[in-house]
Amino acid sequence: MVSVKGSVLRARLALVEELAASEGTRRVLARLSDADRGVLESLLASAWYPFELGKRLDQAIVEGVMQRRPIQGQFGDTLAVYDQADVVFLHVCV
């Protein structure tokens, strides 16, 4: 099973706080299940968590605080660039 360190998840939450303050954090957490919110509210930096939790958190960040800007990829594929300040997330839409 692939896992992600609690410190990585904490860093993502800190990024949200930096970009959008407490309102952004509220929007991101509201997009997650009660179970995910419970885990994220009691993270241990040294613990390992399911990779899927990190994926769900990333998706909630993209939907909650990032601005979407679709672009055409080099090979005709559609890319969705989400940006905010100096931070960029890139997702390939399939």
Secondary structure, DSSP 4 states (H G I P E B T S, - for coil): --EEEHHHHHHHHHHHHHHHHHHHHHHHHHTS-HHHHHHHHT--TTSEEEHHHHHHHHHHHHHHHPEEEEEE-TTS-EEEEEEETTEEEEEE--
